[in-house]
């Protein structure tokens, strides 16, 4: 059996890009927050599954009020290798 990641990719990439654009603010990542169409049952289930995988892989973390933000691991996907080291350079520069 082959695994088709096309539907997963659509939701996972939308989630990661949305959270990167809003970092560090916690944001909702439900289907309606990211897409303009009403989801089919399959799309809704796939989106929820994508959230589960991203959390399991520690790419996103849940904040208060059912909002999410990128984790340190998630930030590496956008060129920030380590948020602690990034901040250390800023603190040291002052």
C-alpha positions in Angstrom: 0.0 0.0 0.0 1.3 3.4 -0.9 0.9 6.4 1.3 -0.2 9.6 -0.4 1.0 12.6 1.4 -0.6 15.2 -0.9 -3.5 16.0 1.4 -1.3 15.9 4.5 1.2 18.3 2.8 -1.5 20.8 2.0 -2.5 21.2 5.7 0.9 20.7 7.3 2.6 23.4 5.0 -0.3 25.8 5.5 0.0 25.4 9.3 3.8 25.9 9.4 3.7 28.9 7.1 0.8 30.5 9.1 2.7 30.0 12.4 6.0 31.3 10.9 4.3 34.5 9.6 2.8 35.1 13.1 5.7 33.9 15.3 5.8 34.1 18.3 2.1 34.9 18.7 0.0 31.8 19.3 -2.5 31.4 16.6 -5.5 29.1 15.9 -4.8 26.5 13.2 -8.2 25.0 12.7 -9.2 24.4 9.1 -11.3 27.6 8.8 -8.4 29.7 10.1 -6.3 28.7 7.2 -8.5 27.9 4.2 -11.4 29.8 2.6 -13.5 26.7 1.7 -15.6 24.6 3.9 -13.8 21.3 4.5 -15.2 17.9 3.4 -15.1 15.3 6.2 -11.9 13.9 4.6 -10.2 17.3 4.5 -11.2 18.0 8.1 -9.9 14.6 9.3 -6.7 15.1 7.3 -6.1 18.5 8.8 -6.6 17.2 12.4 -4.2 14.4 11.6 -1.6 16.9 10.3 -1.9 18.8 13.6 -1.3 15.6 15.5 1.8 14.7 13.4 3.3 18.2 13.8 2.8 18.1 17.5 4.2 14.6 17.8 7.3 15.6 15.8 7.6 18.6 18.1 7.4 21.1 15.2 4.5 23.0 16.9 3.5 23.6 20.5 0.2 24.4 22.0 -0.2 27.6 23.9 -3.1 28.7 26.1 -6.6 29.0 24.6 -6.0 26.2 22.0 -3.5 28.2 20.0 -0.2 27.1 18.6 3.2 28.4 17.8 6.3 27.0 16.2 8.7 25.1 18.5 12.5 25.4 18.3 12.4 22.4 15.9 9.8 24.1 13.8 11.8 27.3 13.6 14.7 25.4 12.1 12.6 24.8 9.0 12.6 28.6 8.5 16.4 29.1 9.0 16.6 29.7 12.7 18.8 26.9 13.9 18.3 27.6 17.7 16.1 30.3 19.2 18.2 30.3 22.4 21.4 30.9 20.4 19.7 33.6 18.4 18.6 35.4 21.5 22.0 35.0 23.1 23.7 36.9 20.3 21.2 39.7 20.7 21.7 39.8 24.5 25.5 39.8 24.0 25.4 42.6 21.5 23.9 45.0 24.0 
